[in-house]
Amino acid sequence: MFRRLLKIFGVVLLATMGGMVLQGWQAFGKKSSGERLARSEKSAQWLRGSFENPQPLKNDFAGSISAMFKTGKFTAPTGVIPVERSDGAQYKTQPESGLRVTWFGHSSTLVEIDGMRVLTDPVFAERVSPFTWLGPKRWYAPPVAFADLPPIDAVVISHDHYDHLDMHSVKLLLSGKAIFVVPLGIGAHLEYWGVPAARIVELEWWQETKIGSLRFVLTPARHASGRVLVDFNKKLWGGFALIGNKHRVYYSGDTGLFPAMKDIGRRLGPFDLTMIEVGQYNRSWPDWHIGPEQAVKAHLWVNGRTMLPVHWGLFVLAAHNWTEPVERVITEAKKLKVQVATPKPGKSFEPAATRDHTLVEQWWPQIEWQGAAEHPIVSTQVDQ
């Protein structure tokens, strides 16, 4: 009897795992091959069969496992988040200053810059996962429905992790004419999902392309890539400098602190706006995610004027309380006299409005959080 039950259990387990693989198969994406793989292999960042960072990522694996069992009391909101919902009417008029940004939560934004419209790491899916029923679930619906977005000129993808490269969003964008500007290798995923090769531009660090009047420069970042266990670091990662005729915007992508951020500022700055990741960190992986205080430092290193904190406020991806990243950014920004903008999700704003004051809108609740003294995030191999 026991053997029979064990056999039945094994069959059910195999069937369940098989079903999961089948459901997630398309979302897993595609390996690079042919000319695309050859180009990746010629990259200065390709070493020993995959992409690598100049400053390798250090991890405290024991600490990482321990952190899974030490989550904060409020890693997710307990009430309704005051999102500013819109039917997209604001996009029918050009921004008065020439630069307007709408933050949709996490790292998804719409940047309207000098007559061009650019989406960064758009995520319109319910979950950041290869599965529709499993994985981190968003806390609120997209503030602007995809159908209400204006025509998009370009989409930039920083790397292929699920919370940044969303297959659902890519397929929604197929009906438009947007060009996808991505790091080396990510084009394999996009073509697999139906994006025509003519609409894909893949770049190495420091390479650039021009769409209309806007320059797109892929900047270095300190992170990793991969959508399944066997494709770790087979696609490049990066940030972006968007350089228009009058304005410049820097988007960090996911990153730890690294020395070349100063080179980004010298070569491509100053930036009217920086969009730097501030959340989903832990002291056990300080090189993967930069943390709030180092994000403010990075803003100064890249020569930014106004800072928009991103990579927070939508998903549970770390153990800290959900408002902690922005609270710590504001504290550090006041100390270093950095201009910060914290619009509620869905609210469009023009960075020019923050030149004389800090546009801090306190839309989140006051809950407990740990500061840098209790939970420091200090990237390794960087002269601070």
SVG drawing of the C-alpha trace seen along z (x, -y; Angstrom):
<svg xmlns="http://www.w3.org/2000/svg" viewBox="-10 -78 49 80">
<polyline fill="none" stroke="black" stroke-width="0.4" points="0.0,0.0 2.8,-2.4 4.6,-1.8 1.5,-2.3 0.8,-5.7 4.4,-6.6 4.1,-5.8 0.9,-7.8 2.6,-10.7 5.6,-10.5 3.3,-10.5 1.4,-13.5 4.6,-15.4 6.1,-14.7 2.8,-15.8 2.7,-19.0 6.3,-19.8 5.8,-19.0 2.7,-21.3 4.7,-24.1 7.5,-23.8 5.0,-23.7 3.2,-26.8 6.4,-28.7 8.3,-27.5 7.6,-30.5 8.2,-33.0 11.6,-31.4 12.7,-33.0 15.3,-31.9 19.1,-31.2 21.3,-33.4 22.7,-31.6 24.4,-32.3 25.5,-35.9 23.9,-37.1 25.8,-34.7 29.0,-35.4 28.6,-39.1 28.1,-38.4 31.2,-36.4 33.2,-39.3 32.1,-41.6 34.8,-42.8 32.4,-41.6 32.2,-38.0 34.6,-35.9 34.7,-32.1 31.4,-31.5 29.2,-34.2 29.0,-37.9 30.8,-39.1 31.1,-42.3 34.5,-44.1 33.8,-44.0 32.4,-40.5 29.3,-40.2 29.9,-39.1 27.2,-37.2 26.7,-36.0 24.7,-32.8 24.1,-31.9 22.9,-35.4 20.6,-35.3 19.0,-32.2 18.6,-33.6 17.0,-36.7 14.2,-34.6 13.0,-33.9 13.5,-37.5 11.1,-39.5 9.7,-42.7 6.1,-43.1 5.1,-45.3 6.8,-43.9 3.6,-44.6 0.9,-47.3 -2.0,-46.4 -4.3,-49.0 -5.1,-50.6 -2.3,-52.5 -3.4,-56.0 -2.6,-55.5 -3.3,-58.4 -5.3,-56.7 -5.5,-58.3 -7.1,-57.7 -3.9,-59.1 -5.4,-62.6 -2.3,-64.3 -0.3,-62.8 -2.3,-64.6 -0.3,-67.8 3.5,-68.1 5.3,-68.8 5.8,-72.5 9.5,-72.0 10.2,-69.4 10.7,-66.6 7.9,-64.8 8.0,-61.4 5.2,-59.1 6.3,-56.4 4.0,-53.3 5.7,-51.5 8.8,-49.4 11.1,-50.3 8.4,-51.0 8.2,-54.6 7.1,-56.6 9.7,-59.3 8.6,-62.1 11.8,-63.8 12.2,-66.4 9.3,-65.1 10.1,-61.4 8.2,-58.8 10.2,-56.0 9.1,-53.2 11.6,-51.8 11.2,-48.1 7.4,-48.0 5.6,-45.5 1.8,-45.3 1.4,-41.7 -0.2,-40.6 2.9,-38.7 6.7,-38.9 7.1,-35.2 6.9,-32.8 3.6,-31.6 0.2,-33.3 -0.6,-31.7 2.8,-31.8 5.3,-34.5 5.4,-38.1 2.0,-39.7 1.6,-43.4 -0.1,-45.5 -2.2,-47.6 -3.3,-47.6 -1.3,-49.7 -2.2,-53.3 -2.6,-53.9 -4.0,-51.0 -1.9,-50.0 -4.6,-50.9 -4.5,-54.5 -0.8,-55.0 0.3,-57.4 2.2,-56.0 5.6,-54.8 8.8,-55.5 11.1,-53.3 11.3,-50.7 14.5,-50.2 15.0,-47.0 17.8,-46.9 18.1,-43.1 16.1,-40.0 14.9,-39.3 11.1,-38.9 10.5,-42.1 12.2,-44.0 11.5,-42.0 7.8,-41.1 6.7,-38.9 3.1,-40.0 4.1,-43.7 6.3,-42.8 3.4,-41.2 1.2,-44.2 3.8,-46.4 3.8,-44.3 0.9,-46.2 2.9,-49.5 6.0,-50.6 8.3,-51.1 12.0,-50.2 13.4,-47.9 16.8,-49.1 18.4,-46.3 21.7,-44.9 23.4,-42.1 21.5,-38.9 18.1,-40.0 17.0,-40.3 16.8,-36.5 13.9,-36.6 12.2,-39.4 12.3,-37.7 11.1,-34.5 8.0,-36.4 7.3,-37.9 9.2,-41.2 10.6,-41.8 14.4,-41.9 14.1,-45.3 12.6,-46.7 15.4,-45.4 18.7,-47.2 21.2,-45.3 24.0,-47.3 27.3,-46.7 28.2,-48.9 29.0,-52.5 27.5,-51.8 24.7,-54.0 22.0,-54.2 19.8,-57.1 16.0,-57.0 14.6,-60.2 16.4,-63.0 17.1,-60.9 20.4,-59.2 20.3,-55.9 23.5,-54.9 23.8,-51.6 25.7,-52.4 27.5,-49.8 25.7,-48.3 26.7,-45.9 24.2,-43.1 23.3,-39.8 20.8,-38.1 18.9,-34.9 15.3,-33.6 16.0,-29.9 18.7,-28.2 20.8,-27.2 21.0,-30.7 22.7,-32.6 24.5,-35.7 24.1,-34.6 22.5,-38.0 24.1,-41.4 22.6,-43.9 23.0,-47.7 21.5,-51.1 20.6,-53.8 21.4,-57.4 18.7,-59.1 20.2,-62.2 17.9,-64.6 18.5,-68.0 17.8,-69.8 17.4,-67.2 19.2,-64.1 17.9,-61.3 19.8,-58.5 18.2,-55.1 20.4,-52.8 18.6,-49.5 19.4,-47.1 22.9,-47.6 25.2,-47.7 27.5,-50.7 30.5,-50.6 33.4,-53.0 32.4,-53.6 29.3,-55.5 31.7,-58.5 32.6,-57.9 29.0,-57.9 28.6,-61.4 31.8,-62.7 31.0,-61.3 27.3,-61.6 26.1,-64.0 24.8,-66.2 21.4,-64.6 18.2,-66.6 16.8,-63.5 18.2,-60.2 16.0,-57.2 18.0,-55.0 16.9,-51.8 16.5,-52.1 14.7,-49.0 14.8,-45.2 18.1,-45.1 19.7,-43.2 23.1,-43.4 23.8,-39.8 23.8,-40.8 25.1,-44.5 26.6,-44.2 23.3,-43.2 21.1,-46.1 22.6,-49.4 20.4,-50.4 18.9,-53.8 22.0,-55.7 24.3,-54.4 21.6,-55.3 21.8,-58.9 25.6,-58.7 25.2,-57.3 23.0,-60.2 25.8,-62.5 28.4,-60.4 26.6,-60.4 26.0,-64.2 22.3,-64.3 20.0,-67.2 16.7,-65.6 16.4,-62.0 13.4,-59.8 13.7,-56.6 12.6,-53.5 12.5,-49.7 10.2,-49.9 6.5,-50.3 4.9,-47.4 6.3,-44.0 7.7,-42.1 11.2,-41.0 13.1,-41.5 12.6,-41.3 12.5,-45.0 9.3,-46.9 7.9,-48.3 8.2,-52.0 11.8,-51.8 13.6,-52.5 12.0,-55.8 12.2,-56.9 15.9,-56.2 16.4,-58.0 14.7,-61.1 16.8,-61.1 20.0,-60.7 19.0,-63.3 18.3,-65.9 21.7,-65.3 23.5,-65.7 21.1,-68.4 19.9,-66.3 16.7,-67.1 14.2,-64.2 10.9,-63.6 8.4,-61.1 5.2,-61.3 2.5,-58.8 2.3,-55.9 0.7,-57.2 1.2,-60.9 3.1,-62.7 5.6,-65.3 8.2,-67.6 11.6,-67.5 12.1,-71.3 9.5,-71.9 11.9,-70.5 14.8,-72.8 14.1,-75.1 12.6,-72.7 12.3,-69.0 9.2,-67.5 8.4,-65.0 4.8,-63.9 4.1,-61.8 1.6,-59.4 2.7,-56.3 1.7,-55.5 4.0,-56.1 5.2,-52.6 8.3,-51.3 11.5,-51.0 15.2,-50.4 17.8,-53.0 21.4,-52.6 22.6,-52.2 20.4,-49.1 20.7,-47.6 23.6,-49.1 24.0,-48.3 27.7,-48.8 28.8,-47.5 32.2,-45.7 35.3,-46.5 34.4,-50.2 36.4,-53.1 33.7,-55.0"/>
</svg>
